[in-house]
Amino acid sequence: MPSVSRSRRALVAVCAALLLAPAALAEKGVDDSTGFSGPVRASGGPDMFGYLFFDQDEAECNFDFVDISGTGTALTYTASGMFSADDDGGAEVTLAAPIDFYGTAVTNVVVSTNGYVAMGATLATDSGGDFSNDCPIPAVPDNPPAFPGRLMPYHDDLAADGTGGTTFVQYFADCPRAGEAGSEDCTIIHWQDWGFFGEVDTFDLQAVLYHQSNLIVYQVDDPSGIATGVSTAIGIQDQTATDGLEYLCDNDGGIGAAAAVCYYNPSCIGLGCLGGDIPDSVYDPAIPTQSPVGLLLLVLGLVGAGAWVMARRRSA
């Protein structure tokens, strides 16, 4: 009888696995991120490092999409797992010039099919297969291997295997998208005709990396409105996922059909890249709680203040 019981349990386990396999597969393409970020702001920051952002509704960030599909180098993706290379995959890219990212000069990156750029050097560092965004930003990625330091122009469960999409990269000695800090060289990473997993409608997105001012610009060209209102992740986070600056994450308010978000490096701000004083409306007092370190510092500060008040009362 015990052997029969064990056989039954084994049969039940096998049947359960077969039943759950389609359900697990169905999670692909389903938004399973962990939190709602709140309303979209046209400007924000600084994070602990000092980055600020502005979107296309502010004078500090213009939408000027550059189509490099006819001149750029097409990337070849490497599959990260069971899905195709043009669904969940990554491609190693060596930039023609470095960009400062949270104080580190970055030259080698991994471009993902899922609308992000890992600031790690190789596919062994980040496979590009992270299709599940995590909110709020910063957040430790949940796919192995994964590098926390990331640009997220439109991180979601994206794919090109059903849309015929391609990703192009091109360096310009004089950037065709005039930088907010003036004329300089740049690298453009352009996802053309990209769509969501299991769907056929497409949109274009790109990241423009400026090598002198270290400005980072995201642009989404979506005249049909496919990407508008979708719970995606747009932002930046540092190499340890302890600091970052979120534009939106899991916000059903979404973005516009012609959207741009500009991230200003503090080194650029110090050189007067914004052309004047920074508006007080940019600064968000809630920013320190967006990272674990900031939250810890805030808690320690409150505990210290409370202890000081208690000590003063006792001495009185």
Secondary structure, DSSP 8 states (H G I E B T S, - for coil): -HHHHHHHHHHHHHHHHHHHHHHHHHTTTS--------S--SEE---SS--EEEETTSTT--------TTTSEE---EE-SSS-TTTSEEEEEEEEEEEEETTEEEEEEEEETTS-EE-SSSTTT--S---S--SSSS----SSS--S-EEEEEESSEESTTTT-EEEEEEESS-SS-BTTBS--EEEEEEEEEEETT----EEEEEEEETTT--EEEEEE-TT-SSTT---EEEEE-TTSSSEEEEEES-TT---SEEEEEEE-HHHHHTTTTSS---GGG--TTGGGGSHHHHHHHHHHHHHHHHHHHHHHHH-
